[in-house]
Amino acid sequence: MILDRLGVSIGARHNALEDAVATGEVFLKLVKLLEDMGIVTVRQALEAAEKTYFARVKY
């Protein structure tokens, strides 16, 4: 689970406030990971995403 991988804990699941706080924490951690990779704009993030395995998978 992404929460575990990023070290984000959540109190009560399916509680709007707890879910929103956890989502915010995940977002901030992902932004830091992108920044560490030199990705600082949305355009750079989109271009990097297009190069991933999941961008090539046909759903």
C-alpha positions in Angstrom: 0.0 0.0 0.0 1.3 3.5 -0.9 0.7 4.7 2.7 3.0 2.1 4.1 5.7 2.7 1.4 5.7 6.4 2.1 5.5 6.1 5.9 2.1 7.8 6.1 -0.2 6.7 8.9 -4.0 7.1 8.9 -6.4 6.9 11.8 -9.9 5.9 10.9 -10.3 4.8 7.3 -13.2 6.0 5.3 -13.4 9.1 7.4 -13.4 12.2 5.2 -11.0 14.2 7.3 -8.5 11.4 7.9 -8.6 10.5 4.2 -8.0 14.1 3.2 -5.0 14.5 5.6 -3.4 11.2 4.4 -3.9 12.2 0.8 -2.2 15.6 1.5 0.7 13.8 3.2 1.1 11.4 0.3 1.0 14.3 -2.2 3.7 16.3 -0.3 6.0 13.2 -0.1 5.5 12.5 -3.8 6.4 16.1 -4.7 9.6 15.8 -2.7 10.5 12.5 -4.5 9.9 14.2 -7.8 12.0 17.2 -6.8 14.8 14.8 -5.8 14.7 13.5 -9.3 15.0 17.0 -10.8 11.3 17.1 -11.7 10.0 20.5 -10.6 7.2 21.4 -13.1 4.0 19.7 -14.1 5.2 19.4 -17.7 8.3 17.5 -16.5 6.2 15.3 -14.4 3.9 14.5 -17.3 6.9 13.8 -19.6 8.4 11.5 -17.0 5.1 9.7 -16.5 4.8 9.1 -20.3 8.1 7.1 -20.1 6.9 4.6 -17.5 5.7 1.1 -18.0 2.2 2.0 -17.0 1.9 4.6 -19.7 2.5 1.8 -22.3 0.0 -0.7 -20.8 -3.3 -0.9 -22.7 -6.2 -0.9 -20.3 
